Amino acid sequence: MFLPSVQAVADADSTSLVVLLLLALGTFVAGVHTASWRMGLNGVVMGLCVPAVAWLDQSALFVALVAVMVVVVAGLVLWARSRG
């Protein structure tokens, strides 16, 4: 991943996602070899989080908008409960 020929094709975001995926794979394999189900599960969870991180990277503005809307609605609900 860090060879100049690969860096010419891949950008920083894809490189970081590949490194995260390799870390998850290494953690899962370590869990399999040590017969530790917790370590293996940790590797699986890390591997499943890689697509979530990629999605958050692509839709950060949408996630921020939803978070602001949730805060506004929660504020309105709390305000309405305190008044009545």
N, CA, C and O atoms as a GROMACS GRO file, in nm:
protein
  336
    1MET      N    1   0.082  -0.120   0.000
    1MET     CA    2   0.000   0.000   0.000
    1MET      C    3   0.086   0.126   0.000
    1MET      O    4   0.042   0.229  -0.049
    2PHE      N    5   0.204   0.119   0.053
    2PHE     CA    6   0.286   0.239   0.067
    2PHE      C    7   0.393   0.252  -0.041
    2PHE      O    8   0.480   0.339  -0.033
    3LEU      N    9   0.386   0.166  -0.142
    3LEU     CA   10   0.479   0.180  -0.254
    3LEU      C   11   0.440   0.302  -0.337
    3LEU      O   12   0.322   0.335  -0.346
    4PRO      N   13   0.536   0.367  -0.398
    4PRO     CA   14   0.504   0.487  -0.479
    4PRO      C   15   0.409   0.458  -0.594
    4PRO      O   16   0.327   0.542  -0.629
    5SER      N   17   0.419   0.340  -0.654
    5SER     CA   18   0.330   0.308  -0.766
    5SER      C   19   0.186   0.292  -0.719
    5SER      O   20   0.093   0.326  -0.793
    6VAL      N   21   0.164   0.241  -0.597
    6VAL     CA   22   0.029   0.228  -0.542
    6VAL      C   23  -0.020   0.365  -0.495
    6VAL      O   24  -0.138   0.396  -0.512
    7GLN      N   25   0.066   0.445  -0.436
    7GLN     CA   26   0.027   0.577  -0.388
    7GLN      C   27  -0.013   0.668  -0.503
    7GLN      O   28  -0.092   0.761  -0.483
    8ALA      N   29   0.039   0.644  -0.622
    8ALA     CA   30   0.000   0.724  -0.738
    8ALA      C   31  -0.145   0.697  -0.777
    8ALA      O   32  -0.211   0.785  -0.831
    9VAL      N   33  -0.194   0.577  -0.750
    9VAL     CA   34  -0.330   0.539  -0.787
    9VAL      C   35  -0.428   0.564  -0.674
    9VAL      O   36  -0.541   0.608  -0.698
   10ALA      N   37  -0.388   0.536  -0.551
   10ALA     CA   38  -0.478   0.544  -0.436
   10ALA      C   39  -0.461   0.678  -0.366
   10ALA      O   40  -0.352   0.733  -0.359
   11ASP      N   41  -0.572   0.730  -0.315
   11ASP     CA   42  -0.564   0.853  -0.238
   11ASP      C   43  -0.549   0.820  -0.089
   11ASP      O   44  -0.543   0.703  -0.051
   12ALA      N   45  -0.542   0.922  -0.007
   12ALA     CA   46  -0.518   0.902   0.137
   12ALA      C   47  -0.635   0.832   0.205
   12ALA      O   48  -0.615   0.753   0.296
   13ASP      N   49  -0.758   0.862   0.161
   13ASP     CA   50  -0.875   0.799   0.223
   13ASP      C   51  -0.877   0.648   0.199
   13ASP      O   52  -0.902   0.570   0.291
   14SER      N   53  -0.853   0.607   0.076
   14SER     CA   54  -0.855   0.463   0.048
   14SER      C   55  -0.738   0.392   0.116
   14SER      O   56  -0.752   0.278   0.159
   15THR      N   57  -0.624   0.458   0.126
   15THR     CA   58  -0.511   0.398   0.195
   15THR      C   59  -0.543   0.375   0.343
   15THR      O   60  -0.511   0.270   0.398
   16SER      N   61  -0.607   0.473   0.406
   16SER     CA   62  -0.640   0.457   0.547
   16SER      C   63  -0.743   0.347   0.568
   16SER      O   64  -0.736   0.273   0.666
   17LEU      N   65  -0.839   0.334   0.476
   17LEU     CA   66  -0.938   0.227   0.489
   17LEU      C   67  -0.874   0.089   0.471
   17LEU      O   68  -0.911  -0.007   0.539
   18VAL      N   69  -0.780   0.079   0.380
   18VAL     CA   70  -0.711  -0.049   0.360
   18VAL      C   71  -0.629  -0.085   0.482
   18VAL      O   72  -0.624  -0.202   0.522
   19VAL      N   73  -0.563   0.014   0.543
   19VAL     CA   74  -0.485  -0.013   0.665
   19VAL      C   75  -0.577  -0.057   0.778
   19VAL      O   76  -0.542  -0.149   0.853
   20LEU      N   77  -0.694   0.006   0.792
   20LEU     CA   78  -0.790  -0.038   0.894
   20LEU      C   79  -0.838  -0.180   0.867
   20LEU      O   80  -0.853  -0.259   0.960
   21LEU      N   81  -0.861  -0.212   0.742
   21LEU     CA   82  -0.906  -0.347   0.707
   21LEU      C   83  -0.797  -0.450   0.735
   21LEU      O   84  -0.827  -0.560   0.783
   22LEU      N   85  -0.672  -0.417   0.707
   22LEU     CA   86  -0.562  -0.508   0.738
   22LEU      C   87  -0.546  -0.527   0.889
   22LEU      O   88  -0.515  -0.637   0.934
   23LEU      N   89  -0.567  -0.421   0.966
   23LEU     CA   90  -0.562  -0.433   1.112
   23LEU      C   91  -0.674  -0.524   1.162
   23LEU      O   92  -0.652  -0.606   1.251
   24ALA      N   93  -0.793  -0.510   1.106
   24ALA     CA   94  -0.905  -0.596   1.146
   24ALA      C   95  -0.876  -0.742   1.108
   24ALA      O   96  -0.904  -0.832   1.187
   25LEU      N   97  -0.822  -0.764   0.990
   25LEU     CA   98  -0.790  -0.900   0.949
   25LEU      C   99  -0.684  -0.962   1.038
   25LEU      O  100  -0.695  -1.078   1.076
   26GLY      N  101  -0.582  -0.885   1.072
   26GLY     CA  102  -0.478  -0.936   1.162
   26GLY      C  103  -0.532  -0.968   1.300
   26GLY      O  104  -0.492  -1.068   1.361
   27THR      N  105  -0.623  -0.884   1.349
   27THR     CA  106  -0.683  -0.910   1.480
   27THR      C  107  -0.768  -1.036   1.477
   27THR      O  108  -0.764  -1.115   1.571
   28PHE      N  109  -0.845  -1.055   1.370
   28PHE     CA  110  -0.928  -1.175   1.359
   28PHE      C  111  -0.842  -1.301   1.350
   28PHE      O  112  -0.870  -1.401   1.416
   29VAL      N  113  -0.737  -1.295   1.270
   29VAL     CA  114  -0.649  -1.412   1.256
   29VAL      C  115  -0.578  -1.443   1.387
   29VAL      O  116  -0.559  -1.559   1.421
   30ALA      N  117  -0.539  -1.339   1.461
   30ALA     CA  118  -0.478  -1.361   1.592
   30ALA      C  119  -0.576  -1.428   1.687
   30ALA      O  120  -0.537  -1.513   1.767
   31GLY      N  121  -0.703  -1.390   1.680
   31GLY     CA  122  -0.804  -1.453   1.762
   31GLY      C  123  -0.826  -1.598   1.726
   31GLY      O  124  -0.850  -1.682   1.813
   32VAL      N  125  -0.818  -1.629   1.597
   32VAL     CA  126  -0.834  -1.768   1.553
   32VAL      C  127  -0.716  -1.853   1.600
   32VAL      O  128  -0.734  -1.965   1.646
   33HIS      N  129  -0.596  -1.800   1.587
   33HIS     CA  130  -0.477  -1.877   1.623
   33HIS      C  131  -0.461  -1.896   1.773
   33HIS      O  132  -0.406  -1.997   1.817
   34THR      N  133  -0.509  -1.802   1.851
   34THR     CA  134  -0.498  -1.818   1.996
   34THR      C  135  -0.624  -1.879   2.057
   34THR      O  136  -0.633  -1.896   2.178
   35ALA      N  137  -0.720  -1.912   1.973
   35ALA     CA  138  -0.848  -1.970   2.016
   35ALA      C  139  -0.920  -1.878   2.115
   35ALA      O  140  -0.982  -1.925   2.210
   36SER      N  141  -0.910  -1.749   2.092
   36SER     CA  142  -0.976  -1.650   2.176
   36SER      C  143  -1.094  -1.593   2.099
   36SER      O  144  -1.077  -1.518   2.003
   37TRP      N  145  -1.215  -1.628   2.142
   37TRP     CA  146  -1.333  -1.584   2.068
   37TRP      C  147  -1.351  -1.433   2.082
   37TRP      O  148  -1.409  -1.369   1.994
   38ARG      N  149  -1.304  -1.376   2.192
   38ARG     CA  150  -1.317  -1.230   2.211
   38ARG      C  151  -1.229  -1.155   2.112
   38ARG      O  152  -1.271  -1.053   2.057
   39MET      N  153  -1.108  -1.204   2.090
   39MET     CA  154  -1.018  -1.139   1.996
   39MET      C  155  -1.072  -1.154   1.854
   39MET      O  156  -1.066  -1.060   1.775
   40GLY      N  157  -1.123  -1.272   1.821
   40GLY     CA  158  -1.181  -1.293   1.689
   40GLY      C  159  -1.303  -1.205   1.666
   40GLY      O  160  -1.321  -1.149   1.557
   41LEU      N  161  -1.387  -1.194   1.768
   41LEU     CA  162  -1.505  -1.107   1.757
   41LEU      C  163  -1.464  -0.961   1.742
   41LEU      O  164  -1.528  -0.886   1.668
   42ASN      N  165  -1.359  -0.922   1.812
   42ASN     CA  166  -1.308  -0.786   1.798
   42ASN      C  167  -1.264  -0.760   1.654
   42ASN      O  168  -1.290  -0.652   1.600
   43GLY      N  169  -1.198  -0.856   1.593
   43GLY     CA  170  -1.156  -0.842   1.454
   43GLY      C  171  -1.274  -0.832   1.359
   43GLY      O  172  -1.271  -0.754   1.264
   44VAL      N  173  -1.380  -0.910   1.385
   44VAL     CA  174  -1.500  -0.904   1.302
   44VAL      C  175  -1.568  -0.768   1.315
   44VAL      O  176  -1.609  -0.710   1.215
   45VAL      N  177  -1.578  -0.719   1.436
   45VAL     CA  178  -1.642  -0.588   1.458
   45VAL      C  179  -1.560  -0.478   1.391
   45VAL      O  180  -1.616  -0.387   1.330
   46MET      N  181  -1.429  -0.486   1.403
   46MET     CA  182  -1.344  -0.387   1.337
   46MET      C  183  -1.359  -0.394   1.186
   46MET      O  184  -1.362  -0.291   1.119
   47GLY      N  185  -1.370  -0.515   1.132
   47GLY     CA  186  -1.389  -0.530   0.988
   47GLY      C  187  -1.523  -0.475   0.941
   47GLY      O  188  -1.533  -0.420   0.832
   48LEU      N  189  -1.625  -0.490   1.025
   48LEU     CA  190  -1.757  -0.436   0.988
   48LEU      C  191  -1.762  -0.285   1.002
   48LEU      O  192  -1.846  -0.219   0.940
   49CYS      N  193  -1.674  -0.229   1.083
   49CYS     CA  194  -1.672  -0.083   1.101
   49CYS      C  195  -1.604  -0.012   0.984
   49CYS      O  196  -1.624   0.108   0.966
   50VAL      N  197  -1.525  -0.082   0.905
   50VAL     CA  198  -1.457  -0.017   0.792
   50VAL      C  199  -1.557   0.039   0.691
   50VAL      O  200  -1.541   0.154   0.651
   51PRO      N  201  -1.660  -0.036   0.648
   51PRO     CA  202  -1.759   0.026   0.558
   51PRO      C  203  -1.835   0.140   0.624
   51PRO      O  204  -1.874   0.236   0.557
   52ALA      N  205  -1.858   0.131   0.756
   52ALA     CA  206  -1.927   0.240   0.825
   52ALA      C  207  -1.842   0.366   0.824
   52ALA      O  208  -1.895   0.476   0.807
   53VAL      N  209  -1.712   0.352   0.842
   53VAL     CA  210  -1.622   0.468   0.838
   53VAL      C  211  -1.620   0.526   0.697
   53VAL      O  212  -1.619   0.648   0.680
   54ALA      N  213  -1.619   0.441   0.596
   54ALA     CA  214  -1.622   0.490   0.458
   54ALA      C  215  -1.752   0.565   0.429
   54ALA      O  216  -1.750   0.668   0.362
   55TRP      N  217  -1.864   0.513   0.480
   55TRP     CA  218  -1.992   0.582   0.459
   55TRP      C  219  -1.995   0.716   0.531
   55TRP      O  220  -2.042   0.815   0.475
   56LEU      N  221  -1.944   0.720   0.654
   56LEU     CA  222  -1.940   0.846   0.728
   56LEU      C  223  -1.851   0.948   0.659
   56LEU      O  224  -1.879   1.068   0.662
   57ASP      N  225  -1.744   0.902   0.598
   57ASP     CA  226  -1.655   0.992   0.527
   57ASP      C  227  -1.725   1.054   0.406
   57ASP      O  228  -1.704   1.171   0.374
   58GLN      N  229  -1.809   0.975   0.340
   58GLN     CA  230  -1.880   1.024   0.222
   58GLN      C  231  -1.999   1.111   0.256
   58GLN      O  232  -2.037   1.198   0.177
   59SER      N  233  -2.059   1.091   0.372
   59SER     CA  234  -2.184   1.160   0.404
   59SER      C  235  -2.175   1.237   0.535
   59SER      O  236  -2.270   1.236   0.613
   60ALA      N  237  -2.064   1.302   0.560
   60ALA     CA  238  -2.045   1.374   0.686
   60ALA      C  239  -2.144   1.490   0.698
   60ALA      O  240  -2.193   1.516   0.808
   61LEU      N  241  -2.173   1.559   0.590
   61LEU     CA  242  -2.266   1.671   0.596
   61LEU      C  243  -2.407   1.623   0.629
   61LEU      O  244  -2.477   1.687   0.707
   62PHE      N  245  -2.448   1.510   0.572
   62PHE     CA  246  -2.579   1.453   0.601
   62PHE      C  247  -2.589   1.412   0.748
   62PHE      O  248  -2.691   1.438   0.812
   63VAL      N  249  -2.486   1.350   0.800
   63VAL     CA  250  -2.486   1.308   0.940
   63VAL      C  251  -2.491   1.430   1.032
   63VAL      O  252  -2.561   1.427   1.134
   64ALA      N  253  -2.419   1.535   0.998
   64ALA     CA  254  -2.422   1.656   1.080
   64ALA      C  255  -2.561   1.720   1.077
   64ALA      O  256  -2.609   1.768   1.179
   65LEU      N  257  -2.626   1.720   0.961
   65LEU     CA  258  -2.761   1.776   0.949
   65LEU      C  259  -2.860   1.696   1.033
   65LEU      O  260  -2.945   1.755   1.100
   66VAL      N  261  -2.851   1.566   1.030
   66VAL     CA  262  -2.940   1.481   1.110
   66VAL      C  263  -2.915   1.505   1.259
   66VAL      O  264  -3.010   1.511   1.338
   67ALA      N  265  -2.790   1.519   1.299
   67ALA     CA  266  -2.759   1.545   1.440
   67ALA      C  267  -2.816   1.678   1.486
   67ALA      O  268  -2.869   1.688   1.596
   68VAL      N  269  -2.808   1.780   1.402
   68VAL     CA  270  -2.864   1.910   1.438
   68VAL      C  271  -3.016   1.901   1.449
   68VAL      O  272  -3.075   1.959   1.539
   69MET      N  273  -3.078   1.828   1.358
   69MET     CA  274  -3.224   1.812   1.363
   69MET      C  275  -3.267   1.737   1.490
   69MET      O  276  -3.368   1.772   1.550
   70VAL      N  277  -3.192   1.636   1.530
   70VAL     CA  278  -3.225   1.561   1.651
   70VAL      C  279  -3.214   1.651   1.774
   70VAL      O  280  -3.298   1.645   1.863
   71VAL      N  281  -3.111   1.734   1.778
   71VAL     CA  282  -3.094   1.826   1.891
   71VAL      C  283  -3.207   1.927   1.895
   71VAL      O  284  -3.258   1.957   2.003
   72VAL      N  285  -3.246   1.980   1.781
   72VAL     CA  286  -3.356   2.077   1.777
   72VAL      C  287  -3.487   2.014   1.821
   72VAL      O  288  -3.560   2.073   1.900
   73VAL      N  289  -3.518   1.894   1.771
   73VAL     CA  290  -3.642   1.827   1.809
   73VAL      C  291  -3.640   1.793   1.958
   73VAL      O  292  -3.742   1.811   2.026
   74ALA      N  293  -3.528   1.746   2.010
   74ALA     CA  294  -3.520   1.716   2.153
   74ALA      C  295  -3.537   1.842   2.237
   74ALA      O  296  -3.602   1.840   2.341
   75GLY      N  297  -3.479   1.951   2.191
   75GLY     CA  298  -3.497   2.078   2.261
   75GLY      C  299  -3.642   2.123   2.262
   75GLY      O  300  -3.692   2.170   2.364
   76LEU      N  301  -3.710   2.108   2.149
   76LEU     CA  302  -3.851   2.145   2.143
   76LEU      C  303  -3.937   2.057   2.232
   76LEU      O  304  -4.030   2.105   2.296
   77VAL      N  305  -3.907   1.929   2.237
   77VAL     CA  306  -3.983   1.837   2.322
   77VAL      C  307  -3.962   1.873   2.469
   77VAL      O  308  -4.057   1.879   2.546
   78LEU      N  309  -3.839   1.896   2.508
   78LEU     CA  310  -3.811   1.934   2.647
   78LEU      C  311  -3.876   2.068   2.682
   78LEU      O  312  -3.926   2.084   2.793
   79TRP      N  313  -3.875   2.161   2.591
   79TRP     CA  314  -3.938   2.291   2.614
   79TRP      C  315  -4.089   2.276   2.630
   79TRP      O  316  -4.149   2.340   2.717
   80ALA      N  317  -4.151   2.191   2.546
   80ALA     CA  318  -4.295   2.170   2.554
   80ALA      C  319  -4.333   2.098   2.684
   80ALA      O  320  -4.437   2.128   2.743
   81ARG      N  321  -4.250   2.005   2.730
   81ARG     CA  322  -4.278   1.935   2.855
   81ARG      C  323  -4.265   2.027   2.976
   81ARG      O  324  -4.341   2.016   3.072
   82SER      N  325  -4.169   2.118   2.971
   82SER     CA  326  -4.149   2.207   3.085
   82SER      C  327  -4.261   2.311   3.095
   82SER      O  328  -4.288   2.361   3.204
   83ARG      N  329  -4.325   2.344   2.985
   83ARG     CA  330  -4.432   2.444   2.985
   83ARG      C  331  -4.566   2.384   3.028
   83ARG      O  332  -4.651   2.456   3.081
   84GLY      N  333  -4.584   2.256   3.007
   84GLY     CA  334  -4.716   2.208   3.032
   84GLY      C  335  -4.726   2.088   3.112
   84GLY      O  336  -4.836   2.039   3.138
   0.00000   0.00000   0.00000
